[in-house]
């Protein structure tokens, strides 16, 4: 399979909700899989179902709690459900590393690899450059680190000053690649998210043990800069509801693609930021494979 690597300068950010215990999580996923419907909106070709796992973690040891994730994900979860995505959301106390792993594995277990399925992984919360917070990472985390950037899920003991739980790109992609998925989409809404989307670890053959290359891996991340809490959520929703298709570089075909959303955010966020200073925020859009992803279909008024 030919590998296409595409980087583009753009802006982005994202968010999350639903709560469950470990036991009810499995029941929820089983129910979701049973009720999952084949795409009827023209968002995915052939026989395919759309699944989404939304992760929102508001807390971070020693830093004030974010306000955006839980509120914004309620809206994004509803929007995706209206587009016939089967959605699982983990927020705050449920957004632990262990429950994220269990959710992904359980969803994959229920998927039929013969279908052209899509799995959307969406994280909003804190992210850190490893070299900036190395002293705060627990010994166990430091021993197992890979890459220069990690996401911070809910900590098992949020009262402790050390960071004891992290999520890396390699482990997320590795789990998503454990079975055939037609389209794997990763969206990151976190500070310094642009450091997350590096091509090098993605082409590490150890990640793709079962399949030499992904059928389609798409990653959209926020800027390498620090982003303001709740600044991008409303723009994401606007874009997915249709503004990204009819504005900026949209092709006005009645669908919102990942590429259109990227351009929409780039235009809107930088216009907003330049009112205060001259910085330019650049997201990163990377894909391995080919084509684009149609995220939503615009509903007629």
N, C-alpha and C positions, 0 to 999 in steps of 0.2 A: 504494500500500500504506500502510495506516495505521501510524504509528510510535508505539509505546508505550515510554515511558521509565520505568523503575521503579528506584527506589533504596530499599534497605532496610538497616537497621543490623544487622550480623551479623559473625561472626568467621570467619576462614579461613586456611588455609595448606596447602602442597603439596610434592611430590617426584619418582625417576628411574633406567634403565640399558640398556646395549647399546653395543658399540663397533664402529667400522668406519672404514675409510679412504674417501677420496672415491670411488675406483673401486668398492669393494665396497658402498658406500652405494647407488649406483644399482642394482646387482644385487639388493641386499636389498629395495629398494622395488618393483622389478619382480616379484620372487618373491612379496612380500606382496600386491601387486595381483592377481596371477594366482590366488592362493589365497584372496583375500578372499571371504567368504560373505555372502549377504544375511541380514539380521537375522531370527532365528527366535524371539527372546525377547520380542517385543512392545515393544521399546525405541524403535522408530522406525516411523512409519506408511508403508505402501506398500512399494514396492521400494526398499530402501536398505541401504547397507553402512556400517560404522562404522570409522573410521580414527583413530588417535591418534599424535601425535608428542610424546614426553616429553623434556624438556631439563633436565639437571642440571649446574650448574656450582658446584663447591665452592670454587674459588680466587678471590681478589680481590687486586689489587696492594696490598701493605702491610698486609693483614689476615689473621688466622689462617684456615686452611682449615676449611670447614664439614665436619661429620661426617655430617650427615643425608642429603643428596641421593642419593648412590649406593646406600646401604643401603635407603632407603625406596622408591626407584623400582623396585628389583627386585621388591618385593612388589606395588606398584601395577601394574607391567607384567604380572605374572602374573595379577592379579585381572582386568584388562581383557581379557587374552587369553582367560581362562576365560569371559568374557562375549561372546566372538566379535568383539572389536575386533581389527583388524589394526594392530599396534603397531611403531613405530620409536622407539628410545630413543638419545639422544646424551648421554654423560656425560663430564664433565671434559675430557680432551684432544680428544674428539670434539665437544664442545659449543661449537664456534666459531660465530661469526656466519655465516660462509660456508657451513658444513655445515647450519646451521639453514635458511638460504635454499634450499639445494639440496634438502633433504629435503622441505620444503613444496612447492616447485615440482614435484618429481618425483611426489609423491603426487597433486597436482592434475592432473598430466598423465595419470596412469593412471585417474583417476576418470571415470565416465560421467555427464555433467551431466544426463542424463535421469532418473537415479536420485535418490531422496531420501536422499542420503548425509549423513553427519555427520563433521566433522573436529574432533577435540579437540586443542587445543594446551595443553600443561601445562609450566610452568616452575617450577623450584625453585632457589634460589640467592640471590645478592645483587642487591638493587635499590637505587637511590639517587635522592634528590631532586637534580635538576641544580644548583640554587643552593647546595646544601651541599658539592658536590664539583667545582664548576666549575674550580677551579685545577688539579685533577688530570686533567681531560679534555684529550686531545690537541687540537691546533689543528684537525686534520681533523674530529674528532668535534664540536667546538664549532661549526664552520661549517655542519654538516648537522643540528644538533639541532632537534627539534620536540617540544613538550610539556615538562612540568615533571618528568617521571619516566622513567627508563630502567632496563632490566634489564642485568645485566653477564654476558655469556657468557664462555667461556674466552678469555683473551687470546692473541693470536698469539705474543707474547713475554711470558710471565708474570713474567719477571725485571725488566721495566721498571716503574718506579713510575707512569708515566702510564697512564690508561685509554684504550686505543686502539680498543676494540670495544664497541659498545652495541647493544641492541635496543629499538626504540620501538614503542608501540602502533600508530601509523599504518602502519608498514611491515608488521607482522604482519597487521593487518586488511586492508591493501591487497592483500597476496599471497593471503590466503584468499578475497578477493572477486574474484579474477581469473577465476574460473569459478563456475558456479552450484553452491552447496552448500546443501542444505536446512537444516542446522543447523551453525553455527560456534560452538564452545564454547572459551572461553579461561579457564584457571585459573592464577592467579599465587600462588606461595608465596615471598614475599620481604619483607624489611624495607620498610616504608613503601609496601607494595603498594596501599593504598587511594588513593594519589595517582595510580596508573596508570589507574584506571577513571573517566575523565572523559567525560561525554557529548559535550561540545563537539567534540573532534576526530573523533568517530565520525560526526557528521553533516556533516563537511566533504565537499562533493561531489567533491573531487579523489581521495578514497579510493575512492569507488564509481564508478569510471569506466565499468565494464562493466554494472553493475546499480545503478540509482538508490538502492535500499535493499536490505539483506541479507534473505534469506528468513527467517533467524532468527539473530541474533547475541546470544550470552549471555556475560557476563563475571563471574567471581567472583574477588575478590582478597582478600588479607590486609589487616590493619589498616594504618592510616597510621602506627602506632607501630612501634618496633623489636621484632622477634620473636625468640624464643630458638631456637637451632639444634635441630632435631629435636623440637620441642615438639608440633607439630600432626600430623605424619605418622601416628602410631598412631591418632589420632582420625579422620583421613580414612579410614583403612582400616576402622576399626570402623563408621563411618557407611556406607561403600559396601557393606560386607558385610551391612548390614541394620538396624543400630542406628538410623540416621536415620529409617527408616520406622516403627519401633515405639516410638520415644521422642520427646520434645519435641513438635513439632507434626506428626509423621508421620501419614499417613492410613491406615496399616496395610493397604495394598492389594497388598503383595508386591513393590513396586518402590521404588527409591531415586531420588528426583528431585533435581535441582540445588537446588531451593528447600528441600526437606527437609534436604539435607546442610548447607545454609547455616544453617538454624535449629539443627540439631544441634550444629554447631561453635560457634555463638554461645553456646549454653547450657553446653556442656562446657568450653570454653576459659575463659570468664569465671568459671565456678565454680572452676576451677583457679587462676586468677590472683588471685581475691579472697582466697585463703588467705594471700597474701603482701602484697597492698596493695588499694587501692580503685579501681584503674583499670578502665575498661571498654574492651575492644578491639572495634572495629567494622569488620567487613569491608564490602565493597560488592558489591551484586548489581545488575547493570544488564542490561537486554535491549532490543533493538530488534526489533520483530516482535511475536509473540504466543505465548502458551502457556508450556510448561515443557519441560524435558529429562529424560527417564527415563534415568538413567545406568546403573543395574544392576538386574538381577532377582534377588530373594532366592532362593537355592537351598533347596529343602525338605530338612529334616534326615533 
